[in-house]
Each structure stands twice: as structure tokens, then as C-alpha cells.
Amino acid sequence: MAALATVAKKVWSARRLLVLLLAPLALLPVVFALPPKEGRCLFVILLMAVYWCTEALPLSVTALLPIILFPFLGILPSSKVCPQYFLDTNFLFLSGLIMASAIEEWNLHRRIALKVLMLVGVQPARLILGMMVTTSFLSMWLSNTASTAMMLPIASAILKSLFSQKEAQKDLNWPSDENTAAVWRNGPRPMPTEMQFLASPEDKDCPEANAPLDLLADCKKEEEYRRNIWKGFLISIPYSASIGGTATLTGTAPNLILLGQLKSFFPQCDVVNFGSWFIFAFPLMVLFLLVGWLWISFLYGGMTLRGWKKKKSEIKTDAEDRARAVIREEFQNLGPIKFAEQAVFTLFCMFAILLFSRDPKFIPGWASLFTPGFLSDAVTGVAIVTILFFFPSQRPSFKWWFDFKASNAETEPLLTWKKVQDTVPWNIILLLGGGFAMAKGCEESGLSVWIGGQLHPLENVPPALAVLLITVVVAFFTEFASNTATIIIFLPVLAELSTE
């Protein structure tokens, strides 16, 4: 048994290398089972799917495989593969990532979040609502990962204020600070996971082993209260980021992959753009956000069918007072809104308004003033973010030109390229390109037509049932692979199914 366990450990440690070597061999029969060109293309797609699901290679490196394999296997020449990695859809997404860097650089997200939390109140369910609304709004324009990363430090400081420093240090093994507000000033700290929190023995909160039973019961209730608040916050932020990302094309990579592959499979279709997608998806996003908030609030936020719980213990009241004080203090610590924040917010609003109004379909957009078909959403996004690199971060003064004693130091722009290099997740751009290259290969090799022929039996399935089945299968697949990889794999198949 010991030898078997050792072998198993060695196999597990070498699992990535084994997948890299064995997956191509296991998929070789596909090449001979289909017509030559279609078989080779399906081989590449299945190989990439295996690598994406197992992460035998980094996701972005797997996305580069079409550049190598398509020319070697005679599927597509390199001159047709490489441009797929820099389509206008990629530049639209890149402009959203650069805008996110500017927002993060000047802490605009923190000011927005604190203001929303001050407005909604500090009862647990209301705090969860404030966090979800803010996170989903940020995720509409930024990536889900960036939105979650921006909001977690804010949630961390609020939760530390809800439970005193002594309790937080004892339950979560956090070092104590001079005050709860120091969490922000010292930078973000890793939040405890649910398992780490639940691992704390109950007797740590109730050290008095011989205490009266009613005190022990109260202590356990307060401990359960704290657990639920932690759970609610930890769940609400990433969930609301995922929900918010559905409202706009730039909110998440799968939306842009859909847009790019629509253009590939249906070149004459120009129905989907930023404005039309927003009109379709935003009401659904609000509905999902409301349902998600109600569900989390009933489970963890103290909400009942009669509303919020009216009866509170002194500990809960004190905790809410501390949270209110911390939120107010942190908002005051931000000081008056800076010129740079105003400039970034203005450019952000221009970014959203111009994208929405370019061609909203129900009325003529501003793009109708120019040559038809020449302007895309990428033009708008890149034009706005370009301004970030030369617009001054300090308020310009006309008097400076005549003040010979004034400093002649160059004014920093709102955003520097070094900041963009450090913060933009370039791997997502390559993932998008890999998806578009895969779609192009399916189209040029004839694999799409072959798949469509195999899907003829599904023609008799009612559309509602087909949508339900597809939703269940794709949702299940995302449990094992990233959303981006999943959509890249399934969209070509679904595109062919839609034409049958």
C-alpha cells in the first residue's frame, strides 16, 4: 500500500506533463474518424478543450495553440490566424481594462462604495445590498475579478468594525490594529475563508466553561450571528460581480466572445452592439441582483418574511454603530474629491454614454453622422482611454504660464503606461483571440457544416426545451472550466445548431 501511495503521489505531481503528452495521443483517432480537414480541426479544438479544463498549460498559452497547429495541420494559413487575436472586439475589451486601471489608480471605486453604504444603512441585509449594488455596478464596466478584488478590502474593514478587534483577532487570527480604520490605510489584507472561520472552536468565544446556561446560549447566538454576516459578505461580492458583468458587453469576456463569434458566423448581423445588449441585459441583471440579495439576506442577513428583525441585542446594536462610524470615518479620510477623481469620473461617464449611444438601434446614434460601417465600439473605447494618458491629474492653471517662480515639473497624467502594464490582465486578450481563431478555423475547415449535419436530430426538439438543456449543460461545464474557456468551446457548436 505504501508503494502504491508513493506512485499515486508521483503521478499526481506529474499530472500536467502527463496530460500534455497523453491527450494528443488519446485524441488521434478523431483525425481519422472525420473527413481530413474537419478531423484535424476537431482534433485541435478538443485538445485545447482538454488543456483548458485541466490547465495543463496556462489558459492564455493554450489560446495560442491555433497559431502553431492550424498552419502545421493545413487548416488555416498563419496570415489568417494571427489577425484573429487583435480584432476590434479585443480592443473594446482592452479599453475597458485600461479604464479600470484609472479608476483603481485614483480610488474612485472606494469613494463610490462608501457613499452607497452610507446611503443604504448598516443593518446586515442593507450592508449586503450596498455591497452587491456597488460591486455589480463596477462589474458592468470592469472585469468580474477586478471588481471583486476592489470590494473585498472594503468589506474586510466593515466586518472588522462589526466585531470588535479583540473578537476578530481571536476568531480569525488577525493581528490587532490601533483602530478598525487602519485596515484601509495599511492596504488590503486577505479575508478569511468560510472554512477558516468555521474552524474556530466555539469555546474561544465562550471561555467561561462554568458560565450560566443562558449566557452560553446568548454567546452561541452571537457567534452564529457573526458567522452568518461573514457568509453573507463573502458570498454576495463575487456573486454580484458575476451578475453585474452580464449587463454590458465589456462586463465580462464571454459577452465579447459572443459578439466576436457572431460577426464570424453571421457577418451581415449587426444587431448586437453595446447599446442593444444593454437594453436587453440590464433589466435581467437588476432582476437577478434583487433575487440574489433577497436569497442571501434571508439566509444570512437577518431578513424574515416580516422584514428585518426588529429586536436587537446590545452587541448587535454596538456592532452596527461601529460599522457606521468606520464607514463615515473612511469616507472623511478620502477628503474632498480631487480633480483627478472628477476627471476620471467624467471620462468614465463619457465612455459609457458614447458606447451606449453609438448605435442603439431604436433611434439613430451618433455614428450615423460618419461613414456607415466605419465606426465600431472599439473606436469609442480606445478614443476615450487615450485621453487618460495625456490629461493632467492636477487642475491646470492659466496663471502658471506667467508665474516664473512656480515649479516647472511636468504634471503627471491621469494614467501612466507603467500602471497599465502592471494592472491590465493581458492574458484575457489572448484568450479572446484564441476563441476567435478557433471559430475561424471551424468556419474555414468546414467543421461547422459537419457539426450542423450531426445536429439534425435536434431540429424536432422544442426551442424552450433546447434552451433549458443547453443552459444546464453549459452551466455544469463551468464547474470544471473557466467561463471564458467554456464559451469558446460551446459557441461554434451552438452557432451551427441555430442555423439548422
Summary of the structure (lengths in Angstrom):
residues: 500
radius of gyration: 26.6
end to end distance: 54.8
largest distance: 85.5
contacts: 1585
relative contact order: 0.14
helix: 74%
strand: 1%
